[in-house]
Amino acid sequence: MQRYRHNRGYVKPRHQRWQQRGIAYIEDDDDCMDNFCIGVSALSIPDQTETSRNLREAIKDGDIAAVINIAKQGANVSRFVTCSCEDCLYNDGCPASLHLQPTTPLIMSIVESKTDIAAELLKYGADPNITNGLQETPLLHAIWQGNLDLVSHLLKHKADHSQKDSRGVTPIKQACQHGTLAMVKDLLDNGVDINETTVHKFTPLHHAVLGGNADIVEYILDEGANLNVQSYMGDTPFLLAVKLNHIDIVQLFLSKDIDLKFEKQGERSLRESQSSEIMKLLLDKGICAMEVDEWGDSVFKSIIAQLRRDSSDEPFQVLKQMCSHYGYNNLGKWQDVVLHMAVWNCDIEMTKLLLEAGANPNVALDSYYPLITAMENYSDDIFKLLILYGADINPTKGANPFITGCQGDGTYLMLKILYTAGCDLDPLRSWIDEGKAVQKLQTDDVVTWSWIQDVVSQPRSLKQLCGIAIRQLLHQPIYSPTEKLPLPKPLKEYLLFETE
């Protein structure tokens, strides 16, 4: 007894079940798969004869003479069925579900890269528009194989260039994303709509951008493609290029004088860009990163927020590019925040530019001060620079820098600079007296611990007291006056922490 069951469990009339994809054919015996193949073959082609099996074998072997001979005998060269049985052309260990789809000799010859056989099949009347079980046309397969000659041959034989497969893939979509410029030209010359959209509202231009094919993008633009079509996600082709970091394609769009004001795609591109090079291109086009929208947000604010979540190099380079474009003196309220980012990323050049522009080294961000961040990053040069530009070495709030160094964050040089600059040692003495000295420092860095004990127990030297007094007279920051005043070289080096 045979029974037929749809894979959703709902039993349909027999004539519908045969034609419904996804049917599960169940036999009481163990030969269900072979019987299924026979059943589907009988459904698709009533005339499954030895001749059609010979045609399959001829295509498989690349025997063009045998193919011609079979075609002359009147064999059906337009359609037959493959399966997972031993006669299947593709019985190479792939999942059986891939074999249970009807296909055609023409598609088989294309997949097997038998161009000459495909041409002969077309000559003897093979229909170029009959699809396989996935509704894939010979034209689609020719594009997937990258066979330009066969694409042209199929189009000459009236292959339908608008036919979609079961996933909605069209020939022009496939050619733009994965094909060649010559294929795209061939399709457009045969009447393909340059602005046709898929179910997701993607145009050929979108797909060319997805594939990163700058030559195809340029050709489609020159042919008059619509630049402002938005996908279901609201992405124009230009915005998609920015998101995918296709710098050459972004440059191409900008050279075509694209309307950056359309749906604010210029500002959106600044927000989406993860490339400092693309950022520079957009800023040079006049897109303002400082402009605040109706929700109080700006591109600059978004970049800062991203950096606080992700300290990777590329977002920081984007921020650096923006600061360089607008000037470090024109960052307004963001100046102090950007200083934190520069210190966190150990960028001494950017740190110095911000400090020279007036950034305050004593503004906390999330309870962290730039000086403490420099110590945690073991950045001696930035640490020294912050102190020279007025970083508070005796803060009333937050962590004490000297104690932070004694706890293992920072370097021996940082501790000596703090001591030379005149930091208050009373908090350290209280910290040690209370027994809070870190065992790790005592055991791992005996030299530093020995020096700390000496400076705590002994008074400062006269030389150190004089240096502290001079620094107080020069006021903070002392970097600029020390550089400008005609001070003796030894004194200048001492004030700049270049000598002890």
N, C-alpha and C positions, 0 to 999 in steps of 0.2 A: 504493500500500500504506500502510495506517495502522498506527501502533504507539502504545501507551500505556505511559508509564513513570512510576512513582512518584518523587517528588523525592528519595527516599533511595536510589534505584537498584534497589529490590526490586520485581520484577514480581508483582502480585497478580492473582487471577482478575478477569475483566472486571466482574462485578457489584459487586465490592468496590471496584475502582478508581474507578468512577463516583461512589461515595458517600464516598470518602476525601478529606478536605480537603487541598489542596496538590498535587493531581494536575497533572502537566505533560502537556498534550495536544500531540503533535508530529505535524505533517503533512509530507509530502515536498514540498508546494508552498508558496508564500508566503502563502497565505490561512489560516494556522493559527489566528490569533486569531479571525477571523469564524467559522470552523468550530467553534472551541471554544465560542463563544457559542451557536451553534445547537445544539451537542451538549448543553450544560448546560441550555439552555432546554427542549429536548425531554425531558431527564431530569426536571426539576423539575415542569414542567407539560406534559403531553402535548397540551393544547389551546391552544397558542400561536397565536391567530388574529389577524386584523386588528382584531377588537373589543378585545382586550387591549392592542394597540398604541395604539388610539384612547383607551383609558382612561388610559394613561400620559401621552399628550399633553394630555388634558383636565385631569389633575391638575397637570401642568407649567404650563398656561395659567391655572389657577384657575377653570376653567369648570365651575361646580357643576351647571348645567343639563345639560351634556353628560355629566357623571359620573352623574347620576340617570337619564338616558335610557339610558346603556349598562348600568347596573345593572338597570334594568327589563327589558332584553332578555335577562337571564340570564347576563351575563358573570361570570366567576370573579373576585370582588372580594376574595378572601382571599389569593391568592398568584400571583405571576409572577416572572420573572427579569429583572434588569438586567445589562448587560454594557458593554464598552467600545466597542461598534460605534456607528454613527452614529445609531441609534435610542435609545441610552441616555439616560435622563433626566439623568444626571449627567456627561455628556461635556463637562466644562468644563476640561480640561487637567490633571486630577488624575492621580496614578499609576494605571496600569491595574489594579494589584492591589486597589485600593479598589473597582473596578467589577465585579470578577469574583465578587461575592457576591450570591446571590439575596436579594431583598427583597420587600416587599408593597406594594400600593397604600396601605394604611393607614399604614405607616411613611413612605412617600414623602410623603404629605399632611402628616404631622406634621413631617417635616424641612423641608418647604417652607412651614411655618407656615400651612397651609390648614386651620384648625380646623373651618370649616363643612363642608368636603369630608370630613374625617375623621369627623365626626358622621354624615353621610349614609352613608358606607361602613359604619359600625357598624349603622346602621338597616337596611341592606340585607344584613346577615348577615356582614360582615367579621369574621373570627376575631381577637380581640384578643390571642391567645396564640401566634400563628404568628410565628416569629422570622425575622430575616434570616440571612445566611451567617455572621455573627459571634455568632449566638444572642442578638441584642439584641431585646428585646420592644418593642412600641409604647409600653408604659408607661415603659420606660427612656428612650426618645426624647422622650416628652412631658415628663419631668422635666428632661432635658438642655436642652430648649427653654424651660423655665421656664413652661410652660403649665398653670396650675392648673386651669382649666376642663376641659381635655382629660384631665388626670389623674383628676379626679372622674368624668368621663364614662366613661373606660375602666374604672375600678373598679366603676361601676354596671353595666357590661356584663361583669362577672366576669373582668376581667383578673387574671392570676395574679401577685400581688405578691411571691411567693417565688422566682420564676424568675430564674436567674442567666444572665449572658452568658458568653462563652468565657473571660473574665478573672476570673469569679467575682463580678462586680458585681451587686448586687441593688438594687431600687428604693429601699429604705429607706436603704441605704448612700449612694446617689447623692443622695437628698433631704436627708439630714443634712449631707453635706459640701458640696454645691453647690446645693442647692435652697432652699426657703423653709420657714418654720415652718408655714404653711398646708398645704403638701404633706405634711410630716411628720405633722401632726394627721390629715389625711385617710387616710394609710396606716395609722396606728395605730388609727384608728376602724374600719378594715376588717380588723382582726385580725392585723396584723403583730406578731411577737414583739419586744418592746422590748429584749430581751437576746440576740437572735440573733447568732451570730458568723460571721465569714468564715473562709476557710482559714487566715488569719493571726491568727485569734482576736481580731479587732477587732469591737467591738459598735457599734451606732448611736451610742452616746455617744462612743466613740473617734473616729468619723468626724465628728461635730459639732465636736469639739475640733480635729481636723485642719483643718476648714474655718474655724475661728475664729468660729463662729456661737453667740454667747453666748445669744441668745434661744432657740435650739433646745436648747442644753445645759440651760438652766433648765427648759424644758418637760419634757424627758426625765427630769430629776432629780425634778421634781414628780410625774411619772407612776410613779415607783418603780423607775427603772433601777438596776441593780447597779453600785455605785461601784468595786468591788474586782476586777473582771474584768481579768486581765492578758493582754496581747498576747503573741505569740510571742517578743517581745523583753523580756518581763517588765514592760512599761509599763502602769500603770493610766491611766485617762483623766486623773486629776489630774496624775500625773507627766508625761504627754504635754503637758499644758497648760503646765507649768513649762518643759519643754524648748523648746517653741515660743514661749515668752515671751508668752503670751496673758494679760496681767495681769488683765483683766476677768473672764476665765473662772476664773483662780486664786482671785480674790476670791469668786466665786460658789461655788466648791467649799468654800472655808473657811467661808462663811456657812452652809453646810449641815451644819457640824460633821462633816466627813469624818474618818475614822479614820486619822490620820497615823502610827499605830503599825503599821498593816497592812503586812507585808513591809518595815518600816522605810522607808516611802515618804516620811516627813517628812525623815529624814536624807538619803535619796537625792535628794530635791528640792533640799535645800541644796547638795549637791554638783553637781547638774546646772544650777542656776540661774545665768544670766548677767545677771540684772537686780537692781540694788540695791533696787528697789521690791518685787520678789517676795521678796528676801532679808529685807527688813524685815517683811513680812507673816508669813513663816515663823518668824522669831525672836520676833515678838510672840506667836506661838502656843506658844512654849515649846520649840521645837526647839533642842537644844544643839549648837553648832558646835564646841565644845571637847572633846566626849566622844570618847575614843579607843576604837577598835574592837579586835577580837582580833588584827588585823594591825599594830597600832600607828599606825593612821592616824586622822585626824580631818578634818572638813570644813574647819576652819581651815587645817590643813596642806595640804590639797588646793588651796585658794585661793592660798596662798603659792607652792606649786609651779607653779601655772598662771601666776602673775604673773612668775615667774622665766623662764618660757618665752615669755610674751606680755605685753608691757608696755602693751597697749592700755588705753583709759580705763575701759571698763565693768567688767572684773575688778577694777581698782583701786577703783572706786566701791563694788563689792560688799565688798571688804576694809574700806574706810573705814566702811561701814554696820555691819559686824560689830564693828569696834573701838569705834565709838560706842555700840553696844548693850551690850557687855560692860564698857566703861570702859577707858581707856588704862592704868589702874593694875592691871588684872586680866588682862593678857595674858601674864604669866609669862615663860617663856623666849622667847616670840615677840616680845617687845617690841623687842628690838634688831634683829630681822629686819625687822619692820614699819617701823622707822626707815629702813632702807635703801630700802624701797619708797616711803616718803613722799618721801625726798630724790630718788630716781630720777625720780619723777613731779612733782617741783618743787612739792609741796604744802606751803607754808610753815606754814599753819594746823595741819595734821596733824603736821608736824615739831615745832612748838613744843609741842603737847599731849603728844607722846611724850617730849620732853626734860624737860618739867615733871613727867611721871610717872616719870621716872628712867631712861629709855632711855640706854644707854651709847653715846656718839658715837665711841668708839674700838674697837668690835668690828668685825672684818672679815667680809665675806661674799664668798666666792670671791676672796680676796686683795684685795678692794676695800674702802676705808674711806669712810664717808659724806662726809668732807671732800673727798676726791679726786673722788667722784661729783659733788658740787656744783660743783667747778671745771670738770669736763668738760661739765656742763650750763649753765655760765655763769650760775649763779644766785647773785647777790651777796647777796641777803637771807638765803637759807638758809646760805650760807657763813659770813656774819657770825654768824648764830644758833648754828651749831655751835661756833664758837670761843668765844662767850660762855658756852656750856654745857659747856665743857671739852674740846673736840676738841684732840688733841695736834698742835701745830704743828711739833714736832721729833721725829717718830716714829723709833724704832730699827728698825722693820720696815716694809716696804712703801715706796711712793713718797714722796719728799720733796715736800711741798706747794709750796715756793718754786721748786724746780727744775721741778716739773710746770708751774707758771705760766710760767716762763721758756721752756719748750719749746712754748708756744703754747696750752696748755689754761688756761682761766681768763681773768680780766680784769685790767686795770691796777689797779682798786680792790682786788681780792683780794690782789695783791702788796703794795700799800701797807698793807692790814690786817695781813698776816703780818709785815711789817717793824715796824709799830707795836706789834704784840703781843709782839715780842721773839724772832722766830724766829732760829735759829742760822745765820749767814751763811757759816760755814767750809765746809760741803758745797758751797755755791754757788761759793765762791772756788776750791775744788779742781776743781770741774766746769769753770769757765771756764779755769783754768790748764792743764787737760788738753786744751784745744781742743775741748770738746764743745758750745760755744755754737751754738745753732741758727741757721743762715743765714736761715731764714724770718723769725725774730723781728727780726734785725738789719736786714732790708730792708723788711719790711712794717709794722713798728711802731717807727719810729726813736725816738719819744718815750719809750716804755717801755724800750727798750734803753739809751738814754742815762741814764735814771733808775737802772736796774740797775747800770750801770757806776759811777755816783756813790755808791750806797749800799755797794757792795763796796769801793770804794777809800777812803771816808771813814769816820771813827768816828761813832758815834751822838751825837746832841746830848744835853745835860743834861736837857732836857724829856722826851725819849724814854726815857732811863734812869730818870727819876723815875716815869714812867707804868708802866714795866715792873715797878719795885719795888712800886708800889701794887697792881698786879694780883697780884703774888706774895703780898702780905700779905692780900689779900681771898680768896685761894685760888680754885680752880675748882670749880664754875662761878661766874662773877662776876656773872651777870645778876641773880639774886635779891638778893644783898647790895647791889649798886649801886642797885637800885630802892628798897630799903628804908632804907638809911642816909641821914641828912640831909647829903648831900654838896653842895657848891656846884655850881650848874648847869653851869658850864664844865667842871669836873672830871668830872661825871657824863657829859656829852656826849662828852668825850674817852675815858673808859673804855668807853663803848658804841660807839666808832668812828663817832660822829656828826660829829665834827670832827677835824681833824688836830692 
